[in-house]
Amino acid sequence: MAIRICDLSKDHPLVAAAVIMAEAYTKHTAMAPALEDVHKQCPLVTPDCLIALWVGIDVMGSKKRLN
C-alpha cells in the first residue's frame, strides 16, 4: 500500500486499521494473531503496514511498562 501523508484522513484504511490494531493489541499477547484479526477487517492494508502499526503500539506499551 503506497501511502502519502496528504492522503491520510479519518476515513483512510490505514487510520481505521490503526484503531482496530490498538484494540487487537490489548486482546492478543502475540503479534501474529493481532495482525490476522486486523487484516481480516482491513484487507486493503498491506502486511508491512500492519506490522509497522503493531510495532508502534508495542513500543508505546513497552514505554508505559518502563515508567
Secondary structure by P-SEA (a helix, b strand, c coil): ccccccccccccaaaaaaaaaaaaaaacccaaaaaaaaaaacccccaaaaaaaaaaaaaaaaaaaac
